[in-house]
Protein backbone atom coordinates (compact mmCIF):
# COMPACT_ATOMS: atom_id res chain seq x y z
CA UNK A 1 0.00 0.00 0.00
CA UNK A 2 1.33 3.39 -0.91
CA UNK A 3 2.19 5.69 1.94
CA UNK A 4 -0.30 8.57 2.32
CA UNK A 5 1.05 11.85 1.04
CA UNK A 6 1.02 14.80 3.43
CA UNK A 7 -0.61 17.80 1.78
CA UNK A 8 0.94 20.46 3.87
CA UNK A 9 3.83 21.08 6.18
CA UNK A 10 3.85 22.52 9.69
CA UNK A 11 4.68 26.01 8.38
CA UNK A 12 1.64 26.01 6.08
CA UNK A 13 -0.61 24.95 8.97
CA UNK A 14 0.55 27.91 11.06
CA UNK A 15 -0.13 30.32 8.21
CA UNK A 16 -3.61 28.87 7.72
CA UNK A 17 -4.44 29.35 11.37
CA UNK A 18 -3.26 32.98 11.26
CA UNK A 19 -5.32 33.72 8.13
CA UNK A 20 -8.41 32.10 9.67
CA UNK A 21 -8.05 34.22 12.80
CA UNK A 22 -7.70 37.41 10.76
CA UNK A 23 -10.79 36.61 8.67
CA UNK A 24 -12.84 35.84 11.78
CA UNK A 25 -11.80 39.13 13.34
CA UNK A 26 -12.73 41.09 10.23
CA UNK A 27 -16.15 39.40 10.08
CA UNK A 28 -16.82 40.19 13.75
CA UNK A 29 -15.84 43.82 13.24
CA UNK A 30 -18.06 44.05 10.18
CA UNK A 31 -21.06 42.66 12.06
CA UNK A 32 -20.46 45.04 14.96
CA UNK A 33 -20.23 48.06 12.68
CA UNK A 34 -23.30 46.94 10.79
CA UNK A 35 -25.28 46.73 14.00
CA UNK A 36 -24.02 50.11 15.15
CA UNK A 37 -25.14 51.92 12.00
CA UNK A 38 -28.42 50.05 11.69
CA UNK A 39 -27.61 47.92 8.65
CA UNK A 40 -29.26 44.81 10.01
CA UNK A 41 -32.48 43.64 8.41
CA UNK A 42 -35.09 41.00 8.96
CA UNK A 43 -34.82 37.73 7.06
CA UNK A 44 -37.55 38.88 4.69
CA UNK A 45 -36.03 42.30 3.99
CA UNK A 46 -34.20 42.43 0.67
CA UNK A 47 -31.06 44.52 0.05
CA UNK A 48 -33.09 46.82 -2.22
CA UNK A 49 -35.49 47.85 0.55
CA UNK A 50 -38.31 45.55 -0.52
CA UNK A 51 -40.11 43.83 2.31
CA UNK A 52 -41.53 40.38 1.71
CA UNK A 53 -44.79 40.06 3.64
CA UNK A 54 -45.08 37.17 6.07
CA UNK A 55 -47.81 35.74 8.32
CA UNK A 56 -48.29 37.71 11.54
CA UNK A 57 -49.29 34.86 13.80
CA UNK A 58 -49.88 37.07 16.84
CA UNK A 59 -53.10 38.11 15.11
CA UNK A 60 -56.03 36.16 13.69
CA UNK A 61 -58.92 37.24 11.50
CA UNK A 62 -62.13 35.94 9.98
CA UNK A 63 -60.25 35.26 6.74
CA UNK A 64 -57.00 33.82 8.01
CA UNK A 65 -53.77 35.09 9.46
CA UNK A 66 -52.97 38.74 8.64
CA UNK A 67 -49.69 39.55 6.88
CA UNK A 68 -46.90 41.74 8.21
CA UNK A 69 -46.09 44.36 5.57
CA UNK A 70 -43.89 46.80 7.54
CA UNK A 71 -42.02 46.88 10.82
CA UNK A 72 -39.51 49.03 12.70
CA UNK A 73 -41.86 52.03 12.91
CA UNK A 74 -41.87 53.01 16.61
CA UNK A 75 -45.00 54.77 17.77
CA UNK A 76 -46.68 54.59 14.37
CA UNK A 77 -50.13 56.18 14.41
CA UNK A 78 -52.42 57.24 11.56
CA UNK A 79 -52.38 55.68 8.09
CA UNK A 80 -53.51 57.29 4.84
CA UNK A 81 -53.64 55.65 1.40
CA UNK A 82 -52.82 57.71 -1.68
CA UNK A 83 -54.54 55.88 -4.54
CA UNK A 84 -52.88 58.09 -7.16
CA UNK A 85 -49.45 56.70 -6.24
CA UNK A 86 -50.30 53.39 -4.55
CA UNK A 87 -48.43 54.28 -1.36
CA UNK A 88 -49.49 54.10 2.24
CA UNK A 89 -48.54 57.18 4.27
CA UNK A 90 -47.83 56.73 7.97
CA UNK A 91 -47.15 59.11 10.84
CA UNK A 92 -44.29 57.61 12.87
CA UNK A 93 -44.29 59.45 16.17
CA UNK A 94 -41.22 57.76 17.60
CA UNK A 95 -38.90 58.90 14.81
CA UNK A 96 -40.82 62.08 13.90
CA UNK A 97 -41.19 61.03 10.30
CA UNK A 98 -43.88 60.60 7.70
CA UNK A 99 -43.09 57.40 5.82
CA UNK A 100 -44.45 56.14 2.51
CA UNK A 101 -44.81 52.41 1.89
CA UNK A 102 -45.35 51.02 -1.60
CA UNK A 103 -48.34 48.69 -1.33
CA UNK A 104 -50.26 48.93 -4.62
CA UNK A 105 -49.62 49.89 -8.26
CA UNK A 106 -48.63 52.30 -9.72
CA UNK A 107 -45.96 52.08 -7.02
CA UNK A 108 -43.58 49.12 -7.01
CA UNK A 109 -46.04 47.40 -4.63
CA UNK A 110 -43.13 45.71 -2.85
CA UNK A 111 -43.70 47.15 0.64
CA UNK A 112 -40.54 49.26 0.32
CA UNK A 113 -40.32 52.22 2.70
CA UNK A 114 -39.21 55.78 2.00
CA UNK A 115 -38.98 58.62 4.51
CA UNK A 116 -41.19 61.22 2.86
CA UNK A 117 -40.77 63.91 5.55
CA UNK A 118 -38.08 63.81 8.21
CA UNK A 119 -39.09 66.11 11.09
CA UNK A 120 -36.72 64.54 13.61
CA UNK A 121 -34.66 67.74 13.97
CA UNK A 122 -37.46 70.25 13.43
CA UNK A 123 -39.15 69.84 16.82
CA UNK A 124 -42.64 69.78 15.32
CA UNK A 125 -43.82 67.00 17.66
CA UNK A 126 -46.03 65.33 15.08
CA UNK A 127 -48.13 62.77 16.92
CA UNK A 128 -51.15 61.51 15.02
CA UNK A 129 -53.10 63.40 12.39
CA UNK A 130 -52.52 63.26 8.63
CA UNK A 131 -54.61 64.29 5.62
CA UNK A 132 -54.11 65.28 1.99
CA UNK A 133 -55.76 67.02 -0.92
CA UNK A 134 -54.64 67.45 -4.51
CA UNK A 135 -51.94 69.97 -3.66
CA UNK A 136 -50.97 69.61 -0.01
CA UNK A 137 -50.11 67.12 2.72
CA UNK A 138 -51.22 68.01 6.26
CA UNK A 139 -50.01 66.69 9.63
CA UNK A 140 -50.71 67.72 13.20
CA UNK A 141 -49.14 68.13 16.60
CA UNK A 142 -50.88 69.04 19.85
CA UNK A 143 -50.50 72.73 19.03
CA UNK A 144 -50.55 73.04 15.27
CA UNK A 145 -51.67 71.75 11.89
CA UNK A 146 -48.84 71.98 9.34
CA UNK A 147 -48.95 71.61 5.59
CA UNK A 148 -46.46 70.94 2.80
CA UNK A 149 -46.84 71.15 -0.96
CA UNK A 150 -47.28 67.55 -2.06
CA UNK A 151 -45.53 66.73 -5.31
CA UNK A 152 -46.37 63.10 -5.87
CA UNK A 153 -43.52 62.73 -8.36
CA UNK A 154 -40.92 63.59 -5.71
CA UNK A 155 -39.83 60.83 -3.30
CA UNK A 156 -39.20 63.28 -0.44
CA UNK A 157 -40.46 66.59 0.95
CA UNK A 158 -38.16 69.06 2.70
CA UNK A 159 -39.51 69.57 6.21
CA UNK A 160 -38.34 73.19 6.09
CA UNK A 161 -40.90 74.02 3.39
CA UNK A 162 -43.78 73.64 5.83
CA UNK A 163 -46.45 76.24 6.47
CA UNK A 164 -48.29 76.64 9.75
CA UNK A 165 -51.87 76.14 8.61
CA UNK A 166 -53.75 76.22 11.96
CA UNK A 167 -52.39 77.40 15.31
CA UNK A 168 -53.67 78.33 18.77
CA UNK A 169 -55.27 74.94 19.38
CA UNK A 170 -57.03 74.60 22.74
CA UNK A 171 -54.95 73.60 25.73
CA UNK A 172 -51.83 72.89 23.74
CA UNK A 173 -48.53 73.29 25.54
CA UNK A 174 -45.74 74.03 23.02
CA UNK A 175 -43.12 72.76 25.47
CA UNK A 176 -44.62 69.34 26.07
CA UNK A 177 -46.83 66.78 24.40
CA UNK A 178 -47.80 65.15 27.69
CA UNK A 179 -48.93 68.12 29.78
CA UNK A 180 -51.81 69.10 27.51
CA UNK A 181 -54.36 66.39 28.29
CA UNK A 182 -55.38 64.47 25.18
CA UNK A 183 -52.81 65.54 22.63
CA UNK A 184 -53.92 64.00 19.32
CA UNK A 185 -55.52 66.25 16.72
CA UNK A 186 -57.26 64.13 14.11
CA UNK A 187 -57.78 65.94 10.80
CA UNK A 188 -60.06 64.90 7.91
CA UNK A 189 -60.90 66.76 4.72
CA UNK A 190 -63.76 66.85 2.28
CA UNK A 191 -63.92 69.12 -0.76
CA UNK A 192 -64.75 72.19 1.29
CA UNK A 193 -64.05 71.64 4.97
CA UNK A 194 -61.22 70.56 7.22
CA UNK A 195 -62.44 68.99 10.48
CA UNK A 196 -60.12 69.03 13.51
CA UNK A 197 -60.91 67.22 16.76
CA UNK A 198 -59.54 68.18 20.17
CA UNK A 199 -60.00 66.01 23.25
CA UNK A 200 -60.47 66.85 26.91
CA UNK A 201 -57.83 68.23 29.26
CA UNK A 202 -58.53 65.54 31.85
CA UNK A 203 -60.67 62.52 32.57
CA UNK A 204 -63.74 64.63 33.33
CA UNK A 205 -63.45 68.39 32.77
CA UNK A 206 -65.68 70.99 34.36
CA UNK A 207 -67.12 71.99 30.99
CA UNK A 208 -66.83 71.20 27.28
CA UNK A 209 -64.65 74.17 26.33
CA UNK A 210 -61.93 71.92 24.89
CA UNK A 211 -63.83 68.86 23.75
CA UNK A 212 -65.02 69.85 20.31
CA UNK A 213 -64.77 69.20 16.60
CA UNK A 214 -64.21 72.43 14.70
CA UNK A 215 -64.27 72.87 10.96
CA UNK A 216 -62.53 75.29 8.62
CA UNK A 217 -63.18 76.36 5.01
CA UNK A 218 -59.62 75.44 4.17
CA UNK A 219 -59.88 75.76 0.37
CA UNK A 220 -60.68 79.46 0.60
CA UNK A 221 -58.11 80.33 3.28
CA UNK A 222 -56.01 83.28 2.12
CA UNK A 223 -54.23 84.31 5.31
CA UNK A 224 -52.20 81.84 7.34
CA UNK A 225 -52.08 80.64 9.99
CA UNK A 226 -55.77 80.16 10.75
CA UNK A 227 -56.66 80.72 14.40
CA UNK A 228 -58.18 77.49 15.71
CA UNK A 229 -60.49 79.49 17.98
CA UNK A 230 -62.17 81.01 14.91
CA UNK A 231 -63.18 77.66 13.45
CA UNK A 232 -66.86 76.76 13.39
CA UNK A 233 -67.82 74.42 16.24
CA UNK A 234 -69.43 71.50 14.42
CA UNK A 235 -69.68 69.20 17.46
CA UNK A 236 -69.56 70.30 21.10
CA UNK A 237 -69.26 67.99 24.11
CA UNK A 238 -67.40 65.12 22.42
CA UNK A 239 -64.83 63.99 24.98
CA UNK A 240 -62.10 62.67 22.67
CA UNK A 241 -63.18 62.04 19.10
CA UNK A 242 -59.96 60.52 17.78
CA UNK A 243 -61.81 58.49 15.14
CA UNK A 244 -63.31 60.56 12.31
CA UNK A 245 -64.32 59.35 8.86
CA UNK A 246 -66.59 60.23 5.94
CA UNK A 247 -69.29 57.89 4.69
CA UNK A 248 -70.14 57.47 1.02
CA UNK A 249 -72.59 60.37 1.18
CA UNK A 250 -69.97 62.75 2.54
CA UNK A 251 -71.23 62.85 6.13
CA UNK A 252 -68.59 62.85 8.85
CA UNK A 253 -68.85 60.26 11.63
CA UNK A 254 -66.94 60.09 14.90
CA UNK A 255 -66.24 57.45 17.54
CA UNK A 256 -65.54 58.94 20.97
CA UNK A 257 -63.24 57.67 23.72
CA UNK A 258 -65.27 57.78 26.93
CA UNK A 259 -64.23 58.66 30.47
CA UNK A 260 -62.86 56.35 33.17
CA UNK A 261 -63.57 55.76 36.87
CA UNK A 262 -67.36 55.95 36.64
CA UNK A 263 -69.36 55.20 39.80
CA UNK A 264 -73.16 55.09 39.70
CA UNK A 265 -74.03 52.40 42.27
CA UNK A 266 -77.71 53.23 41.78
CA UNK A 267 -77.40 51.80 38.27
CA UNK A 268 -74.85 49.00 38.75
CA UNK A 269 -72.46 47.99 41.56
CA UNK A 270 -69.28 47.92 39.42
CA UNK A 271 -70.30 50.13 36.55
CA UNK A 272 -66.76 51.16 35.63
CA UNK A 273 -66.14 47.82 33.94
CA UNK A 274 -68.75 48.25 31.20
CA UNK A 275 -69.55 51.97 31.21
CA UNK A 276 -69.38 54.39 29.66
CA UNK A 277 -69.34 52.85 26.22
CA UNK A 278 -67.51 54.51 23.33
CA UNK A 279 -70.35 56.22 21.41
CA UNK A 280 -70.52 56.63 17.62
CA UNK A 281 -72.23 59.68 16.11
CA UNK A 282 -73.09 61.03 12.70
CA UNK A 283 -72.33 64.75 12.80
CA UNK A 284 -75.39 66.15 11.07
CA UNK A 285 -75.05 69.62 12.51
CA UNK A 286 -76.21 72.22 13.13
CA UNK A 287 -73.21 74.18 14.36
CA UNK A 288 -72.68 73.93 18.14
CA UNK A 289 -74.71 70.73 18.39
CA UNK A 290 -74.14 69.29 21.87
CA UNK A 291 -73.28 65.62 22.48
CA UNK A 292 -73.26 65.46 26.28
CA UNK A 293 -69.70 65.58 27.68
CA UNK A 294 -68.89 66.18 30.50
CA UNK A 295 -72.38 66.27 32.01
CA UNK A 296 -73.69 63.03 30.53
CA UNK A 297 -72.42 59.57 29.59
CA UNK A 298 -73.66 56.63 27.54
CA UNK A 299 -74.19 53.51 29.64
CA UNK A 300 -73.03 50.05 28.71
CA UNK A 301 -74.50 46.80 29.93
CA UNK A 302 -75.60 47.08 33.56
CA UNK A 303 -76.96 43.53 33.49
CA UNK A 304 -76.35 40.78 30.99
CA UNK A 305 -73.94 41.31 28.11
CA UNK A 306 -73.06 44.19 25.83
CA UNK A 307 -74.71 42.42 22.92
CA UNK A 308 -78.07 41.85 24.65
CA UNK A 309 -78.60 44.34 27.50
CA UNK A 310 -81.40 46.74 26.54
CA UNK A 311 -80.01 49.37 28.94
CA UNK A 312 -76.84 49.72 26.87
CA UNK A 313 -76.94 52.95 24.91
CA UNK A 314 -79.06 54.91 27.38
CA UNK A 315 -77.73 58.30 28.48
CA UNK A 316 -77.34 59.28 32.13
CA UNK A 317 -75.89 62.14 34.17
CA UNK A 318 -72.25 61.91 35.23
CA UNK A 319 -72.18 61.71 39.06
CA UNK A 320 -70.17 64.94 39.47
CA UNK A 321 -73.01 66.94 37.89
CA UNK A 322 -76.22 65.05 38.63
CA UNK A 323 -77.01 67.17 41.69
CA UNK A 324 -76.09 70.58 40.25
CA UNK A 325 -79.72 71.48 39.66
CA UNK A 326 -79.57 71.08 35.88
CA UNK A 327 -77.86 67.95 34.58
CA UNK A 328 -80.15 65.17 35.76
CA UNK A 329 -80.72 61.83 34.04
CA UNK A 330 -83.89 63.28 32.54
CA UNK A 331 -81.98 66.29 31.17
CA UNK A 332 -79.36 64.04 29.60
CA UNK A 333 -82.00 61.80 28.02
CA UNK A 334 -83.81 64.71 26.38
CA UNK A 335 -82.76 64.92 22.70
CA UNK A 336 -83.47 68.65 22.81
CA UNK A 337 -80.46 68.94 25.14
CA UNK A 338 -78.16 66.12 24.07
CA UNK A 339 -77.76 64.34 20.74
CA UNK A 340 -78.10 60.60 21.32
CA UNK A 341 -75.59 58.11 19.85
CA UNK A 342 -76.18 56.24 16.60
CA UNK A 343 -74.18 53.21 17.78
CA UNK A 344 -71.54 52.21 20.33
CA UNK A 345 -68.37 50.25 20.94
CA UNK A 346 -67.77 48.37 24.24
CA UNK A 347 -66.42 50.39 27.17
CA UNK A 348 -62.74 51.36 27.24
CA UNK A 349 -62.00 49.77 23.85
CA UNK A 350 -60.48 53.08 22.65
CA UNK A 351 -61.36 53.60 18.97
CA UNK A 352 -58.42 55.47 17.41
CA UNK A 353 -59.22 55.18 13.71
CA UNK A 354 -62.25 54.65 11.49
CA UNK A 355 -62.95 54.27 7.80
CA UNK A 356 -65.90 53.33 5.62
CA UNK A 357 -65.67 50.64 2.97
CA UNK A 358 -66.42 52.26 -0.38
CA UNK A 359 -68.31 49.24 -1.74
CA UNK A 360 -70.25 47.88 1.23
CA UNK A 361 -70.70 51.16 3.09
CA UNK A 362 -69.78 49.46 6.37
CA UNK A 363 -67.75 51.27 9.03
CA UNK A 364 -64.51 49.74 10.31
CA UNK A 365 -62.83 50.82 13.54
CA UNK A 366 -59.36 50.18 14.95
CA UNK A 367 -59.67 49.60 18.71
CA UNK A 368 -56.47 50.43 20.58
CA UNK A 369 -57.51 48.52 23.70
CA UNK A 370 -58.36 49.17 27.33
CA UNK A 371 -55.95 49.96 30.14
CA UNK A 372 -58.18 49.68 33.21
CA UNK A 373 -60.70 46.92 32.58
CA UNK A 374 -60.44 43.62 34.47
CA UNK A 375 -61.05 41.74 31.23
CA UNK A 376 -59.36 43.81 28.50
CA UNK A 377 -61.50 45.08 25.65
CA UNK A 378 -60.52 46.25 22.19
CA UNK A 379 -57.12 45.28 20.71
CA UNK A 380 -58.96 44.50 17.50
CA UNK A 381 -60.43 45.60 14.18
CA UNK A 382 -64.23 45.65 14.21
CA UNK A 383 -67.06 46.30 11.74
CA UNK A 384 -70.33 48.20 12.09
CA UNK A 385 -72.65 47.14 9.23
CA UNK A 386 -74.71 49.80 7.44
CA UNK A 387 -77.87 49.68 5.35
CA UNK A 388 -77.89 50.87 1.72
CA UNK A 389 -79.58 54.02 3.04
CA UNK A 390 -76.48 54.85 5.11
CA UNK A 391 -77.64 53.99 8.64
CA UNK A 392 -76.25 51.35 11.02
CA UNK A 393 -78.12 48.05 11.02
CA UNK A 394 -77.50 47.76 14.78
CA UNK A 395 -76.73 50.15 17.59
CA UNK A 396 -73.74 48.19 18.91
CA UNK A 397 -70.54 46.87 17.39
CA UNK A 398 -70.16 43.11 17.88
CA UNK A 399 -68.52 41.94 14.64
CA UNK A 400 -64.80 41.44 15.27
CA UNK A 401 -62.74 41.18 12.08
CA UNK A 402 -59.23 40.84 13.56
CA UNK A 403 -58.13 39.96 17.07
CA UNK A 404 -55.18 38.84 19.19
CA UNK A 405 -54.52 35.15 18.67
CA UNK A 406 -53.48 34.56 22.27
CA UNK A 407 -56.53 36.28 23.73
CA UNK A 408 -56.79 39.32 26.02
CA UNK A 409 -53.66 41.40 26.47
CA UNK A 410 -52.70 42.95 29.78
CA UNK A 411 -52.11 46.70 29.57
CA UNK A 412 -48.41 47.39 29.21
CA UNK A 413 -47.77 44.14 27.36
CA UNK A 414 -46.02 43.89 24.03
CA UNK A 415 -49.13 43.01 22.03
CA UNK A 416 -50.46 44.57 18.83
CA UNK A 417 -52.51 47.70 19.64
CA UNK A 418 -54.35 49.11 16.59
CA UNK A 419 -53.79 52.84 16.10
CA UNK A 420 -54.19 53.55 12.39
CA UNK A 421 -56.41 52.18 9.62
CA UNK A 422 -56.53 52.40 5.84
CA UNK A 423 -58.93 50.35 3.71
CA UNK A 424 -57.71 49.60 0.20
CA UNK A 425 -60.12 47.53 -1.86
CA UNK A 426 -60.84 44.28 -0.06
CA UNK A 427 -58.05 44.60 2.52
CA UNK A 428 -57.36 46.78 5.54
CA UNK A 429 -53.96 48.02 6.64
CA UNK A 430 -53.73 48.40 10.42
CA UNK A 431 -50.87 49.95 12.37
CA UNK A 432 -49.79 49.29 15.96
CA UNK A 433 -47.97 52.00 17.87
CA UNK A 434 -47.09 49.48 20.57
CA UNK A 435 -45.14 47.16 18.25
CA UNK A 436 -44.20 49.47 15.37
CA UNK A 437 -45.83 47.16 12.82
CA UNK A 438 -48.33 47.40 9.97
CA UNK A 439 -50.39 44.37 9.01
CA UNK A 440 -52.68 43.65 6.08
CA UNK A 441 -55.94 41.83 6.79
CA UNK A 442 -58.54 40.56 4.32
CA UNK A 443 -62.04 41.94 4.77
N, C-alpha and C positions, 0 to 999 in steps of 0.2 A: 504494500500500500504506500502510495506516495505521501510524503510528509507534508502536512498542511503548510501553506505559505502564509507568513505573517504580512498583513496588508500595510501595517504602519509601525514605525519605530516609536520609542519612548518620547523622543523630541516632538514628533508630530502630535502625539496624544496630549502633551502639555499645551501646545499651541491651540489645539481644538478646544480644550477646556477654557483657555483664556478668551478665545473668540466667543464661545457660548456665553460666558459671564458678561462680556461687553454687550452682546446683543440683548440679553435679558435685562441689563441695566437700562439700555436705551428704550426698550419697550415699556418698562415700568415708568420711566420719566415721561414718555409720550402719553401714557394713560393718565398720569397725574396732571399733566398740563391740560390735557383734553377735558378732564373733570373740572379743573379750575376755571377754564374759560367757557364752560357750558357746551362742549361739543358732543356730549353724550346724546344718544337718542334711543328711543324705544325700539324693540325688535322689528316693529312694523312701520318705522319711519325710514324713508329712503333717503339717500344722500342728496337728492334734488329737492327735498322739502315736502314731497308727497307723503301722505299719511294713509296707510292701508287700514281701512276700518276693520274692527274685530268685535266679536260678541262681548257685551258688557254684562257679565253674569250676575253682577250685584243687583241688577234690575230685571224685572219680568214685565211682560205686557200681554194683552189679549191676543196679540198676533206674533208671539214669540219673543226671543231675547233681543232687546235693543242693541244697536251697534255703537261703539265708541268711534267718533269721527274727529275729535280734537281733545288734547289734554295739555297740561302745563300752563293753564290760564288762571292764576290765583285770583280768587274773588270775582270771577266772571259774573256779570249780572245780565242786563237786557240783551236780547238778540233782535236783529232786524234783517230781513231778507230783501236784497235788491234784485228783482227779477230781470232788470235790464242787463245786468252783468253776471248773474248766477252766483253771487257771493253772499255769504252770511256775515253780517257785521256784528261785532260783539264788543261791549264795554267791559274791559278788564280792569277792575278797580285796583287790584293788587299791584299791577305794574304801571297803572295810569296810561293805558294805551287803548286805542280802538283798533281792533284787529279784523281783517277780512279773511274769510275762509272759503276757498273755491269748492262749492258743493254741487252746482248744476251748470250745464251749458248756458250761455256761451263761454263761461270760464273753463278752465282745464278740468273741473269736476274731480279733482284728485285729493281734496281735503287739505291742500297746501295752505299755509298761513302766511300772511303778509301784515306787517305793522303799518296800518294806514295812517294813524296819527299817534305820535309819541309825545305824550304830555308829561313824561316822568320828571322833567326838569322845570316845567312851567308852573307848577304849584296851582293847578286848576282844581284839583280835588274832584275829578269826575267820579261819580259813584253809582249811577244807575241809568238815567234817561238817555234815549237816543231816538232820533226821528230824521226823516229826509223828505225833500221835495225834489223837483226837477233840477234845481240849481244849487241847493245848499244841504249840508249835513249839520244836524243840531245835536248837542249833548249837554247834560246838566250836571251841576254840583248842587250842594245845599243852598248856595247863595245866588246862583247865576245860570242862565241858559246861554250857551255859546253857539256860534255858527261859523262854518267854514264853507267857502265855495267848493262844490263837489264836482270835480272833473273826473268822470268815470273812466276816462282813458289813461289817467295817471295812477300809478300804483301807490303813491304816497301823497299826503297832504302836510304841508309845513304847519306845525302847531302855531307858529308865530303869526300866521295870516288870519287868525281868529278875530271875530267881532263879538263884543258883548251884546247879545240880543235882548235879554231881559235881566234886570238887576233888582235889588231891593226886595228880595223874596222874604216873606214873613219868618221871623225868628231865626234867620240864618246867622251863624257866627263865622266870620271870615277867617278866624284863627283856629277853628276846630271843626271837625265833622262829626264829633261825638257829643258836643255840648249844646246842640240845637234841637233836641228831641228827635222826632223822625226826620231823617235827613235826605231821603230819596225824593226826587222831583220827576215823576213820570211825565213825559211829553208825548202827545199824539197830535197828528195833523190831518185835517181834511182839506178840501180845496180852498176854504176860506178862513178857517179858524185853527189856532193852536190852543190846545187844552193843556194846562199845567196843574198837577195836583200837589198839594202840600198837606202833610199830616200833622198830628197834634204835637204839642210841646212835651206832654207827659202822658201818663196812662189815662187819666181823666182830668181834663182841663176845667177851668171854671166857666168857660164859654167857648163858642165856636170860632173865635176870631182868627185862628190859624187854619182850622180844618175845613178847607174849601177846594173846589176846582174852579179855577178862573180860566177865561178864554180871551184870546187876543186875535184881532184881525191882522194876522201877520203878513199877508200878501200886500196890504196897503201901507205897511209901516214905512215912514219916510225918515224919521228921526230916531236914532239909536243912542243909548239903549232905551228900551221900553220899561217904564216903572211898573213892577209887578202889581203894586197897589192900585193902579189905574185899570187893571184888567176887569172885565165883566165877571161877576160872581155867577157861575152857572150852576153850582151845587154848593150849598152851605150845610154845615153839620155832618160832614163825612169824615170820620175819624182819621183814616189813613188809606186813601184810595190809591194804592200802588198799582193795581190792575186797572187798565183802561184800554178799551178796544172798540172799533167801529163794526157794526153789523152791515149786512149787505145793503141795507137801505140808507146807510150813512148816519145812523143814530149811534151816539157814544154810550157805552155801558161801562160800569165800574163794579169791582168787587172790593169790599172794604175790610180791612183788618180791624177786628173788634178789640175792646178793652179786656184787661185781665182783672183778677182778684174780685170778682163779683160775689156779693153776699146778699141774697134775698131769701132768708129761711122761711118766709111766708109762702114762697113759691116752691122751693125744693131745698132739702137739707144741705146738699153739697153742690150748689148750682154752678160753681166755678168750673166744674169739669166739662159741662156741656153747653154753657152759656157765657157770654153771648155768642151767637153764631156769626159767621162772616157774611153779611148781607150783599146781595147783588141787585143793582138798580139800573134801569134805563133812564138816562138823563134827558127827560123830555122838555125841561124848562118848566115854567118861565125862569128868568133870571132871579137869583136869590131864593130859589126853591130850597126848603129846609128838610133835612133828612134825619134829624133827631139828636145827633151827638152835641154835647155830652149829656143832655138831660134824659135821653131815652136809650134803650137797647133792645135788640131783637133776641128773644129767648130761643134756646134750643130745646131739646127734649127734657122735660122735667119728670116724666115717667116714660117707661118703654124705651124705644130706640129712636134715633134720629130719623130713620126712614118711615116710622109709623106714628110717632106721637103727634096728635093733632094740635098740641099746644106750641109745637115748634113753629116759629115764624111770627108769633104774636109779639107785640111791642109793649114794653113796660117802662116805668120810670126807674132811672138809676138811683140807688139808695141815697146818694149824697144830696139829691134834689127833690125827692118825693114828698118832703114835708116843707118845702119852701113857699107853699101857698099857691103855686102855679102848676108845676110839672108833676102832676099825678099820673097814675096809670091811664085814667080816662083821657087826660090831655094828650098823652103820647099815642093813644089809640085812635085819636080823631084825625082823619086824613086831611082836615082843614088846617091842622097844625103841623103834621109830620107826614112826609111821603113814605108809604109803606113799601117794603122790599118786594121785588119781583121773584126772587129766588134766594137760596142761601147755601152756604158751604158749612160743614161741621165746625164747631167751635175750635178756635186756636190753630186752624189748619194753615193760615197765613198765605192767602193767594197773592203772589207777587207778579204774575203775568197772565194775560188773557189774549185770546185771538179767536176770531170766528172762521170757520171753514167756509171757503167761498162757494163750494158746491152744495154741501148739506145744510149750511146755515147754522150748524151747531156751534156752541161756545165751548172752548177748551180753556182750562185754567191750570197753571203750574202752582202747586201748593208746596210752599217752602218747608212747612212742618212746625209742630208745636214745640214749645220749650217748657211748659209748666203743666202739662196734662199727665195724669197718672198713666193712662194708656195713650201713647203719642198718636196724634192725628196728622194728616197731610202726608208729606214726603212722597208726593205722587203727581201724576197727570190725570185730570178728571174731565168728564164731558157733561155739559148741560144740553140736552136735546131741545131743538126748537121746531115749531110748526112752520109750514110754508108761509104763514102770515107774519112770521117774525116774532112770535111769543114763545116763552118756555113751555114745554109740555108738562112740566112738573115744577113745584116750587122748592125742590131740594135736590142737591147734586149727590147722586149715589152711584154713578157709573164711573168706575176707576179704570183708566186705560193703561196706566203704567204704575208699578209699585216696587217697593224694595223686596227683593227675593227672600231675604232672611227675616222679614217681618218688621215689627216696630223698631224704631231707632231711638235710643236714648239721646236726649239733647246733649250736645257736646261731642257726640261720636263722629266718626269719620265717614258717615254715610252720605249718599247722594241727596242733596237738598235742592230741588228745582227753584230756579231764580229767574230764568229767561225762557221765552217760548217764541218759536217762529214756525208757522205751518206752511209747508211748501208741497202743493199737490196732495198726495195721499200719505205724506209722512210729516212728523213733527220733530223739530230740533229743540232739545231742552238742555239748558245749561244748569250747572251746579256750582254755586260760589264756594261751597264747602270742600269740594274735591278738585275744582279747576277743570272740569270735564264738560264736553258737549256730547250728547248721545242723539241718535236718530231712531225714532220709533214709528212703526207702521200704524196707521189709523184705520 
